[in-house]
Amino acid sequence: MKHFEANFDGLVGPTHNYAGLSFGNVASLNNAAATSSPKDAAKQGLKKAKALADLGLVQGMLAPQERPDLHSLRRMGFSGTDSDILNKAAKEAPALLRACCSASSMWTANAATVSPSADTRDGKLHFTPANLVDKLHRSIEPTTTGNILQATFNDSRFFKHHQHLPEHASFGDEGAANHTRLCSEYGHAGVELFVFGQEATNPTAPKPQKFPARQTLEASQAVARLHQLDDDGTVYIQQNPDVIDQGVFHNDVIAVGNQNVLFYHEQAFLNTQAKLNEIKRKFGESALHFIEVPTTKVAIQDAVKSYLFNTQVVTLPSGEMAIIAPTNCQENPAVFAYLNELVTLDTPIKQVLYFDVKQSMQNGGGPACLRLRVAMNQDEVAAVNQHTLMNDGLFTRLNQWVDKHYRDRLHVEDLADPQLLIESRTALDELTQIMQLGSVYQFQK
Ligand SMILES: N=C(N)NCCC[C@H](NC(=O)CCC(=O)O)C(=O)O
């Protein structure tokens, strides 16, 4: 049976804006109140997704969330007509309005943790939406994320959907951004690496001092239990708290894996050598490539600015690997030199392809943040909602849809405009028909 690793990219929503909502995420804070272009953002994302489909990879799209989120604003006590609510929130609690308007669901690496059927005891592919409790604007995503995942992977013979973890800091969960899977072939059992920022129930364990550690060990362990993973197929690694304090708010800002390659910065983890030994032992006999990038070649600040590690390492149909990098990596001399050298070394990575995803980068989201990886066999791919899979037809339809509904420019001051709510709902309603998702949004219920 054939097997693949599909990427499901988040379609950027119509309210994409820069609101400075993510303390600990340097780009988000630096660009607070800048003017965004929702249209360019969505098109940049679609272009990257289409390019990967054209390379012969299985590529899907996940629908964005309903924003402004009137349902959450009502839960926060705002009442009246939709316009009243937007008005009152803008006047009385602008920070809450901004939190309810973010298009942050575009970063589908944070949508969920996914364990392929080859790794799980019941032989099903498991999804657990991330609760994202560390950030208010992201904590309102998981229920709708679950609806969208169920509408996309909608066959219970193959797919098992869990509820997100309890909404408490002890279970802070940021999904696949802190999870990587190593394997010899996508369809063979692999080793799932869960990278956490802190242990919630152990006050003496190391943790960052300045910025939050968004993922807890307890959350990672709970997901592994839900997904029926065996101990000999899982490794828990603590992220180096010093790099979290330098802006590495998710592990995918400092490390990425694909098949038998782990590409990471030398300062990424705690107890690195012991953890690499554990990975080797659990991985078994096949060749494993640990590509460690030293600080002397790429400083943490350069990694954070360029998103060298927020790249996608993908296996092309030829069997060679390519890195899908943001153009920011070309603009950073140290990182560009490193990537040029990397493709000449004795590793499976043979080429680098650059994509302009700057609209997303300015909020701290690179190519890898924009995608959720789902390793599947051919029967599972056939069971996916086929209207979510990228091809020439979907690419054309989605670009036309963006042209019709998205604004060229958006500023935080525009978020209370009742017209934006109408535009956004009209667009999403049409999208659920294009992608045949059914009623996944509150406003459709
Ligand atoms: N690394 C991964 N996988 N994802 C990146 C997520 C970026 C996102 N930015 C934001 O939510 C900024 C929104 C704003 O400030 O307007 C976050 O910090 O959660």
The ligand as a MOL file (V3000), in Angstrom:
LIG
                    3D

  0  0  0     0  0            999 V3000
M  V30 BEGIN CTAB
M  V30 COUNTS 19 18 0 0 0
M  V30 BEGIN ATOM
M  V30 1 N 5.0680 28.3590 15.2440 0
M  V30 2 C 3.8780 28.0200 14.8500 0
M  V30 3 N 3.5990 26.7920 14.6350 0
M  V30 4 N 2.8750 28.9100 14.7130 0
M  V30 5 C 3.0100 30.3120 14.7040 0
M  V30 6 C 1.8620 30.9550 15.3500 0
M  V30 7 C 1.9320 32.4670 15.3340 0
M  V30 8 C 0.8490 33.0840 16.1690 0
M  V30 9 N 0.8310 34.5300 15.9850 0
M  V30 10 C -0.1870 35.2580 16.4140 0
M  V30 11 O -1.1840 34.7720 16.9240 0
M  V30 12 C -0.0850 36.7630 16.2310 0
M  V30 13 C -1.4160 37.4520 16.0790 0
M  V30 14 C -1.3060 38.9400 16.2120 0
M  V30 15 O -0.4480 39.4350 16.9550 0
M  V30 16 O -2.1170 39.6660 15.5730 0
M  V30 17 C 1.0350 32.7280 17.6520 0
M  V30 18 O 1.8240 33.4220 18.3090 0
M  V30 19 O 0.4250 31.7670 18.1200 0
M  V30 END ATOM
M  V30 BEGIN BOND
M  V30 1 2 1 2
M  V30 2 1 2 3
M  V30 3 1 2 4
M  V30 4 1 4 5
M  V30 5 1 5 6
M  V30 6 1 6 7
M  V30 7 1 7 8
M  V30 8 1 8 9
M  V30 9 1 8 17
M  V30 10 1 9 10
M  V30 11 2 10 11
M  V30 12 1 10 12
M  V30 13 1 12 13
M  V30 14 1 13 14
M  V30 15 2 14 15
M  V30 16 1 14 16
M  V30 17 2 17 18
M  V30 18 1 17 19
M  V30 END BOND
M  V30 END CTAB
M  END
